[in-house]
C-alpha cells in the first residue's frame, strides 16, 4: 500500500504543478502535451483519483 500512496502522491504533485501553471501563467501543460482529447481527460481523472487516495495520508499518523 505504501508504494501506491507514494505513486499517487507524485501524481498529485504533478497535478498541483499543472494547476499552478494554469493559475499563474494561463498555461495548461497537460493539454499542451496530450491535446484536448480523451487522453487529457484520463490524465485529469488519474490526478483526481490519486488525490482521493492521498486523503488517507492525512489520517495515517492515527494508525502508527
PyMOL commands that place a pseudoatom at each C-alpha (Angstrom):
pseudoatom trace, name=CA, resn=UNK, resi=1, chain=A, elem=C, hetatm=0, pos=[0.000, 0.000, 0.000]
pseudoatom trace, name=CA, resn=UNK, resi=2, chain=A, elem=C, hetatm=0, pos=[2.899, 2.347, 0.657]
pseudoatom trace, name=CA, resn=UNK, resi=3, chain=A, elem=C, hetatm=0, pos=[4.044, 2.130, -2.976]
pseudoatom trace, name=CA, resn=UNK, resi=4, chain=A, elem=C, hetatm=0, pos=[0.530, 3.014, -4.162]
pseudoatom trace, name=CA, resn=UNK, resi=5, chain=A, elem=C, hetatm=0, pos=[0.363, 6.052, -1.870]
pseudoatom trace, name=CA, resn=UNK, resi=6, chain=A, elem=C, hetatm=0, pos=[3.795, 7.297, -2.927]
pseudoatom trace, name=CA, resn=UNK, resi=7, chain=A, elem=C, hetatm=0, pos=[2.881, 6.891, -6.601]
pseudoatom trace, name=CA, resn=UNK, resi=8, chain=A, elem=C, hetatm=0, pos=[-0.375, 8.741, -6.022]
pseudoatom trace, name=CA, resn=UNK, resi=9, chain=A, elem=C, hetatm=0, pos=[1.475, 11.472, -4.147]
pseudoatom trace, name=CA, resn=UNK, resi=10, chain=A, elem=C, hetatm=0, pos=[3.772, 12.026, -7.137]
pseudoatom trace, name=CA, resn=UNK, resi=11, chain=A, elem=C, hetatm=0, pos=[0.770, 12.150, -9.498]
pseudoatom trace, name=CA, resn=UNK, resi=12, chain=A, elem=C, hetatm=0, pos=[-0.973, 14.626, -7.177]
pseudoatom trace, name=CA, resn=UNK, resi=13, chain=A, elem=C, hetatm=0, pos=[2.120, 16.847, -7.062]
pseudoatom trace, name=CA, resn=UNK, resi=14, chain=A, elem=C, hetatm=0, pos=[2.318, 16.838, -10.865]
pseudoatom trace, name=CA, resn=UNK, resi=15, chain=A, elem=C, hetatm=0, pos=[-1.365, 17.806, -10.980]
pseudoatom trace, name=CA, resn=UNK, resi=16, chain=A, elem=C, hetatm=0, pos=[-0.777, 20.607, -8.478]
pseudoatom trace, name=CA, resn=UNK, resi=17, chain=A, elem=C, hetatm=0, pos=[2.092, 21.942, -10.579]
pseudoatom trace, name=CA, resn=UNK, resi=18, chain=A, elem=C, hetatm=0, pos=[-0.171, 21.916, -13.633]
pseudoatom trace, name=CA, resn=UNK, resi=19, chain=A, elem=C, hetatm=0, pos=[-2.857, 23.848, -11.729]
pseudoatom trace, name=CA, resn=UNK, resi=20, chain=A, elem=C, hetatm=0, pos=[-0.221, 26.315, -10.593]
pseudoatom trace, name=CA, resn=UNK, resi=21, chain=A, elem=C, hetatm=0, pos=[0.847, 26.850, -14.193]
pseudoatom trace, name=CA, resn=UNK, resi=22, chain=A, elem=C, hetatm=0, pos=[-2.774, 27.405, -15.186]
pseudoatom trace, name=CA, resn=UNK, resi=23, chain=A, elem=C, hetatm=0, pos=[-3.363, 29.873, -12.364]
pseudoatom trace, name=CA, resn=UNK, resi=24, chain=A, elem=C, hetatm=0, pos=[-0.181, 31.894, -12.763]
pseudoatom trace, name=CA, resn=UNK, resi=25, chain=A, elem=C, hetatm=0, pos=[0.568, 31.742, -16.486]
pseudoatom trace, name=CA, resn=UNK, resi=26, chain=A, elem=C, hetatm=0, pos=[-2.733, 30.522, -18.016]
pseudoatom trace, name=CA, resn=UNK, resi=27, chain=A, elem=C, hetatm=0, pos=[-0.690, 27.618, -19.427]
pseudoatom trace, name=CA, resn=UNK, resi=28, chain=A, elem=C, hetatm=0, pos=[-2.086, 24.079, -19.335]
pseudoatom trace, name=CA, resn=UNK, resi=29, chain=A, elem=C, hetatm=0, pos=[0.819, 21.638, -19.618]
pseudoatom trace, name=CA, resn=UNK, resi=30, chain=A, elem=C, hetatm=0, pos=[-1.421, 18.562, -19.838]
pseudoatom trace, name=CA, resn=UNK, resi=31, chain=A, elem=C, hetatm=0, pos=[-3.342, 19.924, -22.809]
pseudoatom trace, name=CA, resn=UNK, resi=32, chain=A, elem=C, hetatm=0, pos=[-0.122, 21.070, -24.454]
pseudoatom trace, name=CA, resn=UNK, resi=33, chain=A, elem=C, hetatm=0, pos=[1.330, 17.549, -24.202]
pseudoatom trace, name=CA, resn=UNK, resi=34, chain=A, elem=C, hetatm=0, pos=[-1.810, 15.477, -24.876]
pseudoatom trace, name=CA, resn=UNK, resi=35, chain=A, elem=C, hetatm=0, pos=[-4.163, 17.924, -26.593]
pseudoatom trace, name=CA, resn=UNK, resi=36, chain=A, elem=C, hetatm=0, pos=[-7.836, 18.416, -25.777]
pseudoatom trace, name=CA, resn=UNK, resi=37, chain=A, elem=C, hetatm=0, pos=[-8.832, 14.805, -26.233]
pseudoatom trace, name=CA, resn=UNK, resi=38, chain=A, elem=C, hetatm=0, pos=[-9.636, 11.679, -24.270]
pseudoatom trace, name=CA, resn=UNK, resi=39, chain=A, elem=C, hetatm=0, pos=[-6.052, 11.209, -23.098]
pseudoatom trace, name=CA, resn=UNK, resi=40, chain=A, elem=C, hetatm=0, pos=[-6.093, 14.562, -21.288]
pseudoatom trace, name=CA, resn=UNK, resi=41, chain=A, elem=C, hetatm=0, pos=[-9.350, 13.534, -19.577]
pseudoatom trace, name=CA, resn=UNK, resi=42, chain=A, elem=C, hetatm=0, pos=[-7.726, 10.289, -18.467]
pseudoatom trace, name=CA, resn=UNK, resi=43, chain=A, elem=C, hetatm=0, pos=[-4.801, 12.242, -17.011]
pseudoatom trace, name=CA, resn=UNK, resi=44, chain=A, elem=C, hetatm=0, pos=[-7.183, 14.558, -15.130]
pseudoatom trace, name=CA, resn=UNK, resi=45, chain=A, elem=C, hetatm=0, pos=[-9.133, 11.551, -13.860]
pseudoatom trace, name=CA, resn=UNK, resi=46, chain=A, elem=C, hetatm=0, pos=[-5.949, 9.858, -12.636]
pseudoatom trace, name=CA, resn=UNK, resi=47, chain=A, elem=C, hetatm=0, pos=[-4.910, 13.020, -10.798]
pseudoatom trace, name=CA, resn=UNK, resi=48, chain=A, elem=C, hetatm=0, pos=[-8.325, 13.180, -9.129]
pseudoatom trace, name=CA, resn=UNK, resi=49, chain=A, elem=C, hetatm=0, pos=[-8.233, 9.528, -8.085]
pseudoatom trace, name=CA, resn=UNK, resi=50, chain=A, elem=C, hetatm=0, pos=[-4.688, 9.971, -6.784]
pseudoatom trace, name=CA, resn=UNK, resi=51, chain=A, elem=C, hetatm=0, pos=[-5.843, 12.942, -4.721]
pseudoatom trace, name=CA, resn=UNK, resi=52, chain=A, elem=C, hetatm=0, pos=[-8.647, 10.875, -3.202]
pseudoatom trace, name=CA, resn=UNK, resi=53, chain=A, elem=C, hetatm=0, pos=[-6.253, 8.069, -2.334]
pseudoatom trace, name=CA, resn=UNK, resi=54, chain=A, elem=C, hetatm=0, pos=[-3.931, 10.589, -0.686]
pseudoatom trace, name=CA, resn=UNK, resi=55, chain=A, elem=C, hetatm=0, pos=[-6.671, 11.613, 1.730]
pseudoatom trace, name=CA, resn=UNK, resi=56, chain=A, elem=C, hetatm=0, pos=[-5.531, 8.552, 3.681]
pseudoatom trace, name=CA, resn=UNK, resi=57, chain=A, elem=C, hetatm=0, pos=[-2.187, 10.274, 4.298]
pseudoatom trace, name=CA, resn=UNK, resi=58, chain=A, elem=C, hetatm=0, pos=[-3.979, 12.865, 6.428]
pseudoatom trace, name=CA, resn=UNK, resi=59, chain=A, elem=C, hetatm=0, pos=[-5.078, 10.201, 8.893]
pseudoatom trace, name=CA, resn=UNK, resi=60, chain=A, elem=C, hetatm=0, pos=[-2.010, 7.985, 8.731]
pseudoatom trace, name=CA, resn=UNK, resi=61, chain=A, elem=C, hetatm=0, pos=[-0.492, 9.252, 11.991]
pseudoatom trace, name=CA, resn=UNK, resi=62, chain=A, elem=C, hetatm=0, pos=[-3.506, 7.886, 13.916]
pseudoatom trace, name=CA, resn=UNK, resi=63, chain=A, elem=C, hetatm=0, pos=[-2.535, 4.322, 12.941]
pseudoatom trace, name=CA, resn=UNK, resi=64, chain=A, elem=C, hetatm=0, pos=[1.205, 4.496, 13.690]
for i in range(1, 64): cmd.bond("trace and resi %d" % i, "trace and resi %d" % (i + 1))
show_as sticks, trace
zoom trace
